Amino acid sequence: MDFSQIKLSSNLPYPKLSQTQDATSVFILKNLISARAGVLTCQLQYLFQSAIADKSMEELAQLFEEASILKNTHLTLLTNAIVDFGGVPVFEDAQKMPFTSSYINYATKLKDMLNANIRLQTAVIDNISNACKITKNQQLQALLNRIMEDDNKLLSAFKQILTTVQFLSV
C-alpha cells in the first residue's frame, strides 16, 4: 500500500504566545494535554502503533511515527503555553487526575488501531473546539485553531487509510 501522498499537517506556522498570567488558560490546557482524549494519549498511542506496525507494514509504521511526532509537537506547544500563562506543566487534568497509560488503546490489529485513532482524534478535535469556545485568550484560540487544522488532516488520513484497508481486506 502506498500512503506516501497522505499529508498529516498544515504548512502554516504555529502562532507565538506572549507571557501573561492566565489561570483559566492553564486549566484548559491541562485538560487538553492530559485527559483521556488528550494530546498525550494520541502521541503515545501512535508511537505504540508505529512499533507494532513496523513488524508487518513499514509504510504504515512510518505514518504512525509521523503522527506521533506531530502530536509531540502539539504537546510541546501546549506544555510551553502552560508555562507562558503562569502554570506548571504537570501531566494531570483539571481535576488533578494524573495522566495514565491506561488511556492508550493497545489494539494490535490494523482495523482496530485505525478505528481507535478515528475515535480518539474526533474526541480531541471536539475538546479543542470546546476549549476555543471557552477561552477568552485570543492567542490561545489562534494556537488551538492551528493545532486543530493538523488534527483534522490527521483524522482525514486515518479515515482514508481505514477505507483503503477495508477495501483491500487487510
Rosetta silent file (secondary structure, phi, psi, omega in degrees, C-alpha in Angstrom):
SEQUENCE: MDFSQIKLSSNLPYPKLSQTQDATSVFILKNLISARAGVLTCQLQYLFQSAIADKSMEELAQLFEEASILKNTHLTLLTNAIVDFGGVPVFEDAQKMPFTSSYINYATKLKDMLNANIRLQTAVIDNISNACKITKNQQLQALLNRIMEDDNKLLSAFKQILTTVQFLSV
SCORE:     score description
SCORE:     0.000 S_00000001
   1 L     0.000  139.780 -179.264    0.000    0.000    0.000 S_00000001
   2 L  -108.195  108.144  178.830    1.255    3.462   -0.851 S_00000001
   3 L  -107.904   15.149 -173.924    0.475    6.067    1.807 S_00000001
   4 L   -67.052  -22.486 -178.723    3.212    8.466    0.705 S_00000001
   5 L   -86.253   -5.672 -178.735    0.749   11.062   -0.623 S_00000001
   6 L   -76.327  127.594 -179.690   -1.069   11.398    2.711 S_00000001
   7 L  -106.296  126.739 -175.169   -0.369   14.732    4.380 S_00000001
   8 L   -96.083  -16.209 -175.303   -0.734   14.851    8.157 S_00000001
   9 L  -144.455  163.118  176.288   -0.238   18.536    8.881 S_00000001
  10 L   -79.485  157.574  176.495   -0.665   22.038    7.585 S_00000001
  11 L   -90.210   -3.822 -178.360    2.352   24.020    6.386 S_00000001
  12 L   -69.578  146.329  177.977    1.250   27.108    8.296 S_00000001
  13 L   -71.894  160.082  175.912    3.409   28.235   11.223 S_00000001
  14 L   -86.498  137.401  179.625    2.142   27.944   14.776 S_00000001
  15 L   -63.463  150.024  176.455    1.230   31.267   16.420 S_00000001
  16 L   -88.555  152.297  179.267    3.522   32.631   19.131 S_00000001
  17 L  -114.855  148.655  173.716    2.233   33.329   22.632 S_00000001
  18 L   -95.687  149.613  177.387    3.032   36.186   24.987 S_00000001
  19 L   -76.699  130.398  178.810    3.754   35.528   28.620 S_00000001
  20 L  -160.149  158.403  175.563    0.871   36.501   30.855 S_00000001
  21 L   -84.166  118.984 -178.373   -0.906   35.237   33.945 S_00000001
  22 L  -150.085   85.095 -176.263   -3.968   33.300   32.782 S_00000001
  23 H   -63.049  -33.983  179.468   -5.168   30.619   35.199 S_00000001
  24 H   -64.456  -42.543  178.637   -8.206   29.790   33.042 S_00000001
  25 H   -65.520  -38.430  177.603   -5.998   29.006   30.056 S_00000001
  26 H   -60.657  -45.109  178.232   -3.742   26.819   32.224 S_00000001
  27 H   -57.440  -48.300 -179.948   -6.825   24.892   33.379 S_00000001
  28 H   -62.002  -45.606 -176.817   -7.986   24.418   29.773 S_00000001
  29 H   -65.136  -40.038  179.005   -4.534   23.378   28.567 S_00000001
  30 H   -59.934  -39.725  177.241   -4.038   20.762   31.278 S_00000001
  31 H   -65.958  -42.231 -178.881   -7.255   19.084   30.171 S_00000001
  32 H   -64.522  -31.506 -179.624   -6.262   19.183   26.506 S_00000001
  33 H   -81.740  -50.376 -163.317   -2.934   17.555   27.282 S_00000001
  34 H  -106.114   -3.289  179.390   -3.701   15.016   29.989 S_00000001
  35 L   -69.477  166.341  178.263   -7.333   13.971   29.630 S_00000001
  36 L   -51.236  -46.411  176.306   -8.313   10.535   28.370 S_00000001
  37 L  -101.490   66.815 -177.264   -8.892   12.058   24.919 S_00000001
  38 L  -122.779  174.990 -176.891   -5.854   14.302   25.091 S_00000001
  39 H   -63.506  -39.009 -179.840   -2.726   15.111   23.161 S_00000001
  40 H   -65.324  -39.621  176.673   -0.504   12.938   25.355 S_00000001
  41 H   -60.712  -46.317  178.609   -2.754    9.920   24.762 S_00000001
  42 H   -57.588  -51.085 -175.350   -2.560   10.497   20.998 S_00000001
  43 H   -57.252  -46.503 -177.181    1.199   10.861   20.983 S_00000001
  44 H   -74.050  -35.716  178.667    1.786    7.657   22.938 S_00000001
  45 H   -63.974  -43.540 -179.103   -0.899    5.645   21.134 S_00000001
  46 H   -69.979  -32.883  175.512    0.572    6.495   17.726 S_00000001
  47 H   -64.670  -45.499  175.872    4.077    5.702   18.980 S_00000001
  48 H   -56.590  -47.091 -177.380    2.859    2.286   20.181 S_00000001
  49 H   -65.329  -34.165  176.694    1.188    1.668   16.819 S_00000001
  50 H   -60.635  -42.967  179.429    4.340    2.614   14.957 S_00000001
  51 H   -66.813  -41.674 -179.720    6.234   -0.090   16.810 S_00000001
  52 H   -67.536  -47.003 -177.156    3.519   -2.699   16.218 S_00000001
  53 H   -68.613  -24.076 -178.182    3.043   -1.867   12.524 S_00000001
  54 L   -59.612  -25.862 -178.465    6.811   -1.870   11.935 S_00000001
  55 L   -73.846  -24.619 -174.683    6.759   -5.657   12.061 S_00000001
  56 L  -127.480  -32.041 -174.617    4.412   -6.020    9.108 S_00000001
  57 L  -135.329   93.307 -174.086    3.780   -2.745    7.266 S_00000001
  58 H   -60.207  -41.984 -179.667    6.752   -0.420    7.063 S_00000001
  59 H   -63.577  -41.789  179.716    4.898    2.427    5.291 S_00000001
  60 H   -69.586  -37.357  176.332    2.106    2.446    7.834 S_00000001
  61 H   -59.613  -41.044  178.215    4.609    2.308   10.684 S_00000001
  62 H   -63.265  -41.427  179.210    6.245    5.419    9.224 S_00000001
  63 H   -64.890  -43.831  176.725    2.895    7.182    9.042 S_00000001
  64 H   -62.733  -38.103  177.490    2.082    6.332   12.682 S_00000001
  65 H   -64.330  -43.115  177.393    5.545    7.565   13.668 S_00000001
  66 H   -62.836  -38.143  176.709    4.954   10.851   11.830 S_00000001
  67 H   -63.677  -40.867  178.106    1.580   11.181   13.586 S_00000001
  68 H   -64.534  -42.084  178.345    3.304   10.626   16.935 S_00000001
  69 H   -64.110  -41.519  177.452    5.939   13.243   16.117 S_00000001
  70 H   -60.929  -45.588  179.792    3.214   15.708   15.101 S_00000001
  71 H   -67.824  -30.009  174.627    1.358   15.126   18.358 S_00000001
  72 H   -65.693  -37.688  175.015    4.647   15.537   20.232 S_00000001
  73 H   -60.492  -45.697  178.111    4.996   18.942   18.549 S_00000001
  74 H   -62.373  -41.777  178.578    1.489   19.816   19.765 S_00000001
  75 H   -59.749  -43.471  178.325    2.354   18.516   23.232 S_00000001
  76 H   -62.716  -45.876  179.499    5.431   20.747   23.321 S_00000001
  77 H   -60.578  -44.858 -177.346    3.459   23.792   22.169 S_00000001
  78 H   -72.494  -36.066  176.655    0.717   23.258   24.745 S_00000001
  79 H   -64.919  -44.075  176.933    3.159   22.481   27.555 S_00000001
  80 H   -64.294  -33.833  177.879    5.085   25.673   26.782 S_00000001
  81 H   -64.375  -37.588  176.769    1.775   27.561   26.694 S_00000001
  82 H   -58.482  -46.089  178.737    1.048   26.421   30.254 S_00000001
  83 H   -64.074  -44.885  179.013    4.356   27.934   31.331 S_00000001
  84 H   -57.885  -31.755 -178.329    3.710   31.098   29.292 S_00000001
  85 L   -94.999   13.310  172.289    0.404   31.520   31.104 S_00000001
  86 L    90.058   13.387 -178.985    1.980   31.142   34.542 S_00000001
  87 L  -104.467  176.317  175.714    1.299   27.460   35.202 S_00000001
  88 L  -112.298  124.594 -173.212    3.342   24.365   35.912 S_00000001
  89 L   -79.015   62.661  174.970    3.015   21.678   33.208 S_00000001
  90 L   -78.573  135.940 -177.455    2.185   18.717   35.432 S_00000001
  91 L   -81.994   77.195  174.564    0.562   15.941   33.404 S_00000001
  92 E  -144.547  152.904  179.650   -2.762   15.888   35.177 S_00000001
  93 L   -80.155 -178.655 -175.325   -6.171   17.084   34.089 S_00000001
  94 L   -65.608  -18.787  176.581   -8.017   19.997   35.665 S_00000001
  95 L   -90.117   11.584  179.445   -9.499   17.648   38.276 S_00000001
  96 L    67.734   20.228  175.387   -5.923   16.793   39.355 S_00000001
  97 L   -84.189  121.898 -178.552   -6.206   13.272   37.923 S_00000001
  98 E   -69.610  150.844  174.743   -2.751   12.250   36.672 S_00000001
  99 L   -59.601  142.972  176.202   -2.303   11.019   33.138 S_00000001
 100 L  -133.571  144.016 -179.542   -2.312    7.242   32.952 S_00000001
 101 H   -70.508   -7.288  176.280   -1.165    4.939   30.182 S_00000001
 102 H   -69.417  -12.278  176.372   -4.449    3.043   30.561 S_00000001
 103 H   -71.033  -22.451 -175.655   -5.945    5.765   28.318 S_00000001
 104 L   -75.240  137.013  174.261   -3.997    4.322   25.377 S_00000001
 105 L   -86.848  119.075 -175.927   -5.745    1.845   23.099 S_00000001
 106 L   -99.292   30.129  177.225   -3.369   -1.102   22.745 S_00000001
 107 L   -59.923  146.034 -179.875   -5.101   -2.766   19.788 S_00000001
 108 L  -116.252   -9.634  175.742   -2.729   -4.677   17.527 S_00000001
 109 L   -87.775  138.307 -172.809   -4.990   -5.351   14.536 S_00000001
 110 H   -56.167  -48.520 -179.482   -4.772   -2.659   11.889 S_00000001
 111 H   -60.864  -40.403  179.413   -8.522   -2.002   11.555 S_00000001
 112 H   -65.930  -39.379  177.091   -8.862   -1.781   15.340 S_00000001
 113 H   -60.692  -49.264 -176.938   -5.931    0.651   15.520 S_00000001
 114 H   -65.150  -41.733  177.004   -7.415    2.890   12.849 S_00000001
 115 H   -63.033  -40.213  177.413  -10.890    2.825   14.379 S_00000001
 116 H   -64.036  -40.190  179.588   -9.400    3.699   17.779 S_00000001
 117 H   -65.891  -39.296  179.015   -7.436    6.560   16.194 S_00000001
 118 H   -64.560  -44.850  177.504  -10.527    7.911   14.481 S_00000001
 119 H   -61.886  -45.004 -178.324  -12.471    7.869   17.758 S_00000001
 120 H   -65.586  -48.450 -179.737   -9.573    9.481   19.636 S_00000001
 121 H   -61.280  -40.043  178.545   -8.884   12.172   17.021 S_00000001
 122 H   -61.467  -44.473  179.306  -12.586   13.020   16.819 S_00000001
 123 H   -65.911  -40.229  178.671  -12.755   13.428   20.601 S_00000001
 124 H   -63.747  -43.828  177.961   -9.568   15.528   20.671 S_00000001
 125 H   -61.144  -43.576  177.240  -10.926   17.809   17.944 S_00000001
 126 H   -60.313  -43.282  179.963  -14.178   18.186   19.893 S_00000001
 127 H   -63.842  -42.731  179.505  -12.223   19.025   23.061 S_00000001
 128 H   -66.866  -41.478  177.990  -10.096   21.619   21.272 S_00000001
 129 H   -60.195  -43.929  177.660  -13.165   23.135   19.626 S_00000001
 130 H   -64.505  -39.235  178.168  -14.861   23.424   23.031 S_00000001
 131 H   -62.626  -38.755  177.934  -11.704   24.949   24.525 S_00000001
 132 H   -62.465  -35.578  179.255  -11.718   27.573   21.754 S_00000001
 133 H   -72.826  -32.922 -175.658  -15.281   28.483   22.692 S_00000001
 134 H   -78.550  -44.370 -172.608  -14.495   28.704   26.414 S_00000001
 135 L   -72.083  145.518  174.340  -11.267   30.693   26.385 S_00000001
 136 L   -98.713   -7.086 -177.191  -11.222   34.468   26.108 S_00000001
 137 L   -79.526  108.830 -175.855   -7.497   34.390   25.309 S_00000001
 138 H   -66.902  -32.596  177.314   -7.197   35.173   21.592 S_00000001
 139 H   -65.608  -42.270  178.173   -3.597   33.944   21.379 S_00000001
 140 H   -65.877  -40.782  176.737   -4.632   30.592   22.803 S_00000001
 141 H   -57.680  -44.300 -179.999   -7.583   30.448   20.401 S_00000001
 142 H   -62.253  -44.450  179.123   -5.228   31.045   17.488 S_00000001
 143 H   -63.405  -46.209 -178.752   -2.849   28.303   18.643 S_00000001
 144 H   -64.743  -39.158  177.175   -5.679   25.828   19.239 S_00000001
 145 H   -63.623  -38.373  178.458   -7.236   26.569   15.853 S_00000001
 146 H   -66.802  -42.598  177.501   -3.866   25.949   14.183 S_00000001
 147 H   -63.223  -38.724  179.697   -3.442   22.655   16.054 S_00000001
 148 H   -63.572  -31.305  174.800   -6.997   21.714   15.070 S_00000001
 149 H   -59.129  -46.799  177.612   -6.031   22.150   11.400 S_00000001
 150 H   -62.519  -44.155 -177.328   -3.400   19.442   11.872 S_00000001
 151 H   -63.760  -35.842  177.083   -5.813   17.255   13.824 S_00000001
 152 H   -67.479  -38.111  176.000   -8.425   17.457   11.073 S_00000001
 153 H   -65.502  -40.723  178.803   -5.802   16.411    8.500 S_00000001
 154 H   -63.719  -45.093  177.664   -4.751   13.559   10.773 S_00000001
 155 H   -60.080  -45.110  178.470   -8.367   12.431   11.203 S_00000001
 156 H   -60.198  -41.229  179.131   -8.879   12.564    7.440 S_00000001
 157 H   -62.639  -45.910  179.914   -5.722   10.492    6.911 S_00000001
 158 H   -62.579  -39.298  178.235   -6.848    7.793    9.347 S_00000001
 159 H   -65.737  -41.599  179.139  -10.259    7.621    7.651 S_00000001
 160 H   -63.325  -43.320  179.889   -8.626    7.371    4.221 S_00000001
 161 H   -65.518  -42.415  179.006   -6.305    4.599    5.387 S_00000001
 162 H   -60.611  -42.661  178.117   -9.180    2.701    7.016 S_00000001
 163 H   -60.394  -43.845  178.633  -11.178    2.887    3.777 S_00000001
 164 H   -63.442  -45.726 -178.858   -8.181    1.546    1.853 S_00000001
 165 H   -62.535  -43.712  179.457   -7.566   -1.202    4.386 S_00000001
 166 H   -65.073  -38.376  179.166  -11.227   -2.258    4.364 S_00000001
 167 H   -63.697  -40.570 -178.893  -11.249   -2.255    0.572 S_00000001
 168 H   -85.625   -7.109 -178.488   -8.168   -4.474    0.456 S_00000001
 169 L    56.004   45.839  178.671   -9.446   -6.560    3.402 S_00000001
 170 L   -80.174    0.000    0.000   -6.143   -6.286    5.224 S_00000001
